[in-house]
Amino acid sequence: MYTIYVKFDCLPQKREAFIEKVKETGVLDAIRNEDGCIRYDYYLSEKDPNELLLIEQWESKQHQQIHIEQPHMDTLRSFKNDYITNTILGEVELK
């Protein structure tokens, strides 16, 4: 299993709007239906109202690499900057 985290710094009061946009555009469902996707979930920081954490789990790193090239990821990238100011990506080992 391949697990990554993505920490987003959102524009003030845009965190929930970003999640809604990902859902209403169909991007979230498309990602979750991709071959090899085990988990793709957003988590809200209780301490920082502008911080958003994404945990992605894939059957393999190859599945995740194919994921980032999908057309719905272009859709996500087309509006991401309207909500997000900074992105930090990392790998973790979760069981």
N, C-alpha and C positions, 0 to 999 in steps of 0.2 A: 504494500500500500504506500502511496506517495501523498504526503500531506504538506500543504503550504498555508501560510497565513498572509493576509494582506491587511495592513493597518491604514485606514483612510483618515485624513484630517479633512473634515467637511467645512464648507463655508458656514458661518453662523446660521443656525436654524434651518439648515438644508439637509441634515442627516436623514430624517424620515422621508423627506421629499425624494431623495435619491433612491431609497429603497422602493418607494412607490413607483417611481419611473422605471426601475428595473423590472418590476412586476407587470406594470400596465403595458409595457412594450413587448411583453412576452419573452424577454431575454432570460429571466430567471427560470421559467419552465423549460425553455430550450436547453439551457445549461444542464439542469437537473435530469433531462432526458438524454443527454449525450452518453454514448457508449463509454463505459468505464467510470462514470461519475458515481461516487459513493455518497458524498456529502458536499453541499455548497450552501453554507448557512452564514447569515449575518448576525453579529452580536453587538449590542449597544453598551457603551461604557456608562456606568452609573455615575462615575465621577466627572467625566468630561462630555458635555452634551454635543460636542462637535466631533467626537471620535467614534469610528465605526470599525469593527473587526470582522473580517471574512475568513472563515475556515473552509478550505477546499480539501477534499480527500478523493483520490483517484486510484484506480486499480494499479496504475503504473505512471511513471514520469512521462512515458510516451503518450498516454491518454491525455495528460494535462497539456502536453505540447500541441497535440492535435486540437484540443479545446481552444487555445488562444488564437488559432487561425480560422475559427468558424465565423460565418457571416454575422451571426448575432453578437459576436464580440466587437465587430466593427460598429454595430448599432450602439452598444454600450460605450465604446470610445467616442462616439459622435456627441454624446451628451455629458459624459463624465466631468469635463472641466466646468460645467455649469454648477456643479455641486461639490467637487473635490478640489482641495488645494495642494495636497501632498499624499503620496502613496509610498509605503514601505512594504517590501515583500521579503518573506523569509521561509525557510523550510524547517519543519519540526518533525519529531518522531512521536506520533500518537498511536496508541494501540486500542 
